[in-house]
Amino acid sequence: MKRVLILAFGNTVASTFTGPLDVFHQAGSLFNRLMGGKESPYFDVKLVSIDGKPFETRTGMRVIPHLSMEEAKQADLVVISSLASLNSERYPGAVDWIKGHADRGSDIASVCTGAFLLAATGLLDGKTATTHWAFADNFRKLFPAVNLKLERIITDEGRLFCSAGFTAGMDLSLYLVEKYCGSEVALESSKVMVYDFNRASQSPYSVFRSLKNHHDTAILGVQTWVENHYSEKFNYSELAKRFGFTKRTLERRFHAATGVTPLHYIRKVRVEASKRLLEESNKSFEEITWEVGYGDGGFFRKVFVEETGLKPMAYRQRFSRGE
């Protein structure tokens, strides 16, 4: 039986630790019970807090942990829940506690923004990671040595694992059940929980957030113009001239401020606009293609799939708000 410690924090999203708690706790037990067999649990799971005292989640639910970090000394796996603050200093002793377990051979996994605490240990430097799509900019600025793969639901670096936001912690937990116990146990777990654990990407769920937390006012003007005129024909040279730049200077300044080129930026703006139209209207993808500024439906279809991981009609079926 493997020992799992789930490190959880106050004022966070409960599912980022209750989800993994349930997944590991039921593995080998609940399916067998429902099928009339003998329960054979594979994991001993304990919920850990910094000081072992009860805490409240974002919804006000009161949680009583099993152990404090000081009491939780041995583990095969440590799972880090989401955080209330991205500043690791708000969690005294947690970084050293995680590093100590890693040094003693424990696997370490993070859920959602828990990746920030894992990255603060330095263990992810030079390795891949993922986190909730909304916090990508913060993560890249704080941890430039980590290769952030935002499109992934799960990253696996052998003994270090990360998952995207909220329910992705259940995807990761089932992934680890499969890694430790085999595909049959993982499949039984997914069946009894009625949960598909084969999701590969969080791209369909992400929303493009304009990268405006910089101080280049001229580039902010370019961004605003692009967002208001994305359906028009895009001419790099004319855009640069409009704002008093050469084409090369615009590209350099824009990339320095936002992390992407103007061409990539307008592509993301157009894809986001097309997503809204797929969600809210019955327009064909050809109509939408023209409405967002592309003239070639086949080309834009490829762009859409690259950005979202889904074909346009599959996206509409999943996210349509119509009746």
PEHUTA-V48365 format. One record per residue. SS is DSSP state (2 for helix, 1 for strand, 0 for the rest). BURIAL is b if it has 9 or more other C-alpha atoms within 8 Angstrom, else e. D_LAST is the distance of its C-alpha to the last C-alpha in Angstrom with 2 decimals. Layout:
BEGIN
ss = (SS & SS)
burial = (BURIAL & BURIAL)
d_last = (D_LAST & D_LAST)
END
This chain:
BEGIN
ss = (0 & 1 & 1 & 1 & 1 & 1 & 1 & 0 & 0 & 0 & 0 & 0 & 0 & 0 & 2 & 2 & 2 & 2 & 2 & 2 & 2 & 2 & 2 & 2 & 2 & 2 & 0 & 0 & 0 & 2 & 2 & 2 & 2 & 2 & 0 & 0 & 0 & 0 & 0 & 0 & 0 & 0 & 1 & 1 & 1 & 1 & 1 & 1 & 1 & 0 & 0 & 0 & 0 & 0 & 1 & 1 & 0 & 0 & 0 & 0 & 0 & 1 & 1 & 0 & 0 & 0 & 1 & 1 & 0 & 0 & 0 & 0 & 0 & 0 & 0 & 0 & 1 & 1 & 1 & 1 & 0 & 0 & 0 & 0 & 0 & 0 & 0 & 2 & 2 & 2 & 0 & 0 & 0 & 2 & 2 & 2 & 2 & 2 & 2 & 2 & 2 & 2 & 2 & 0 & 0 & 0 & 1 & 1 & 1 & 1 & 1 & 0 & 0 & 2 & 2 & 2 & 2 & 2 & 2 & 2 & 0 & 0 & 0 & 0 & 0 & 0 & 0 & 1 & 1 & 0 & 0 & 0 & 2 & 2 & 2 & 2 & 2 & 2 & 2 & 2 & 2 & 2 & 0 & 0 & 0 & 0 & 1 & 1 & 0 & 0 & 0 & 1 & 0 & 1 & 1 & 1 & 0 & 0 & 0 & 1 & 1 & 1 & 1 & 0 & 0 & 0 & 0 & 2 & 2 & 2 & 2 & 2 & 2 & 2 & 2 & 2 & 2 & 2 & 2 & 2 & 2 & 0 & 2 & 2 & 2 & 2 & 2 & 2 & 2 & 2 & 2 & 2 & 2 & 0 & 0 & 0 & 0 & 0 & 0 & 0 & 1 & 0 & 2 & 2 & 2 & 0 & 0 & 0 & 0 & 0 & 0 & 0 & 0 & 0 & 0 & 0 & 2 & 2 & 2 & 2 & 2 & 2 & 2 & 2 & 2 & 2 & 2 & 2 & 0 & 0 & 0 & 0 & 0 & 0 & 0 & 2 & 2 & 2 & 2 & 2 & 2 & 2 & 0 & 0 & 0 & 0 & 2 & 2 & 2 & 2 & 2 & 2 & 2 & 2 & 2 & 2 & 2 & 2 & 0 & 0 & 0 & 2 & 2 & 2 & 2 & 2 & 2 & 2 & 2 & 2 & 2 & 2 & 2 & 2 & 2 & 2 & 2 & 2 & 2 & 2 & 0 & 0 & 0 & 0 & 2 & 2 & 2 & 2 & 2 & 2 & 2 & 0 & 0 & 0 & 0 & 0 & 2 & 2 & 2 & 2 & 2 & 2 & 2 & 2 & 2 & 2 & 2 & 2 & 0 & 0 & 0 & 2 & 2 & 2 & 2 & 2 & 2 & 2 & 2 & 0 & 0 & 0 & 0)
burial = (e & b & b & b & b & b & b & b & b & b & b & b & b & b & b & b & b & e & b & b & b & e & b & b & b & b & b & b & b & b & b & b & b & e & e & e & e & e & b & e & b & b & b & b & b & b & b & b & b & b & e & b & b & e & b & b & b & b & e & e & e & e & e & e & b & e & b & b & b & e & e & b & e & e & b & b & b & b & b & b & b & b & b & e & e & e & e & b & e & e & e & e & e & b & b & e & b & b & b & e & b & b & e & e & e & b & b & b & b & b & b & b & b & b & b & b & b & b & b & b & b & e & e & b & b & e & e & b & b & b & b & b & b & e & b & b & e & e & b & b & e & e & b & e & e & b & b & b & b & b & e & b & b & b & b & b & e & e & e & b & b & b & b & b & b & b & b & b & b & b & b & b & b & b & b & e & b & b & e & e & b & b & e & e & b & b & e & b & b & b & e & b & e & e & e & e & b & e & e & e & b & b & b & b & e & e & e & e & e & e & e & e & e & e & e & e & e & e & b & b & e & b & e & e & e & b & b & e & e & b & b & e & e & e & e & e & e & e & b & b & b & e & e & e & b & b & b & e & e & b & b & b & b & b & b & e & b & b & e & b & b & b & e & e & b & b & e & b & b & b & b & b & b & b & b & e & b & b & b & b & e & e & e & e & b & e & e & b & b & b & e & b & b & b & e & e & b & e & e & b & b & e & b & b & b & e & b & b & b & b & b & b & e & e & b & b & e & e & e & b & e & e & e)
d_last = (48.37 & 47.08 & 47.02 & 43.94 & 44.09 & 40.91 & 41.81 & 39.52 & 39.72 & 39.08 & 36.20 & 34.07 & 30.74 & 31.64 & 29.51 & 31.62 & 34.57 & 33.28 & 31.13 & 34.22 & 36.33 & 34.25 & 34.04 & 37.80 & 38.76 & 37.03 & 38.15 & 40.53 & 40.18 & 36.90 & 36.20 & 39.82 & 39.70 & 36.63 & 38.32 & 41.52 & 43.48 & 45.44 & 43.79 & 45.09 & 43.65 & 44.01 & 43.72 & 45.41 & 42.94 & 43.98 & 42.19 & 44.41 & 44.59 & 47.13 & 49.40 & 48.20 & 47.33 & 44.11 & 41.43 & 38.08 & 34.73 & 32.48 & 30.93 & 34.44 & 34.67 & 38.37 & 39.31 & 42.74 & 43.63 & 46.06 & 48.30 & 49.32 & 49.68 & 53.43 & 53.14 & 50.71 & 53.19 & 52.27 & 49.05 & 47.92 & 44.65 & 43.72 & 40.05 & 39.41 & 36.37 & 34.61 & 36.76 & 36.70 & 38.83 & 39.22 & 42.98 & 44.73 & 47.64 & 45.53 & 45.94 & 49.71 & 51.05 & 47.73 & 48.43 & 51.87 & 50.59 & 48.02 & 50.71 & 53.13 & 50.88 & 50.25 & 54.04 & 54.56 & 52.26 & 48.94 & 45.69 & 43.58 & 39.78 & 37.55 & 33.99 & 32.03 & 34.57 & 37.26 & 38.02 & 39.75 & 42.23 & 42.81 & 43.39 & 45.81 & 48.07 & 48.65 & 47.77 & 44.92 & 47.09 & 47.00 & 44.20 & 40.44 & 37.98 & 34.36 & 32.72 & 29.53 & 28.38 & 28.65 & 32.38 & 33.47 & 35.57 & 37.37 & 38.12 & 39.53 & 41.75 & 43.11 & 43.56 & 44.28 & 46.16 & 43.04 & 40.98 & 37.42 & 34.91 & 31.71 & 29.48 & 30.70 & 29.36 & 32.98 & 36.41 & 39.47 & 42.97 & 44.85 & 45.45 & 43.03 & 39.27 & 36.44 & 32.71 & 29.86 & 28.01 & 27.24 & 26.15 & 28.01 & 31.02 & 29.96 & 29.66 & 33.15 & 34.51 & 33.46 & 34.89 & 38.13 & 38.17 & 38.12 & 40.82 & 43.07 & 42.47 & 41.20 & 38.03 & 38.32 & 38.27 & 35.35 & 33.35 & 34.29 & 33.23 & 29.80 & 29.33 & 30.49 & 28.32 & 25.25 & 25.13 & 25.01 & 28.01 & 27.94 & 25.88 & 28.09 & 26.62 & 25.02 & 24.44 & 20.65 & 20.43 & 22.96 & 22.58 & 25.38 & 27.64 & 30.15 & 33.57 & 35.38 & 37.55 & 40.62 & 43.26 & 43.54 & 42.69 & 43.09 & 40.49 & 38.12 & 38.56 & 37.75 & 34.56 & 33.42 & 34.28 & 32.38 & 29.21 & 29.47 & 30.48 & 28.75 & 27.55 & 31.21 & 33.67 & 35.09 & 38.89 & 40.51 & 43.88 & 42.64 & 40.53 & 43.64 & 45.82 & 43.49 & 44.08 & 47.72 & 47.47 & 48.66 & 46.04 & 47.66 & 47.90 & 44.26 & 43.17 & 45.59 & 44.72 & 40.95 & 41.14 & 43.51 & 41.18 & 37.76 & 38.64 & 37.03 & 38.15 & 36.70 & 35.39 & 33.53 & 32.25 & 30.74 & 29.22 & 27.45 & 26.36 & 24.93 & 23.08 & 21.57 & 20.51 & 18.97 & 17.02 & 15.50 & 14.67 & 13.10 & 10.93 & 10.10 & 10.59 & 10.58 & 14.35 & 16.50 & 18.54 & 21.61 & 20.39 & 19.53 & 22.95 & 24.75 & 22.88 & 23.97 & 27.51 & 28.00 & 29.46 & 29.21 & 25.86 & 27.68 & 29.41 & 26.42 & 24.55 & 27.55 & 27.50 & 23.84 & 24.61 & 27.78 & 26.12 & 23.07 & 24.24 & 21.15 & 20.59 & 17.99 & 15.59 & 16.21 & 15.45 & 12.04 & 11.26 & 12.65 & 11.47 & 8.29 & 6.74 & 3.80 & 0.00)
END
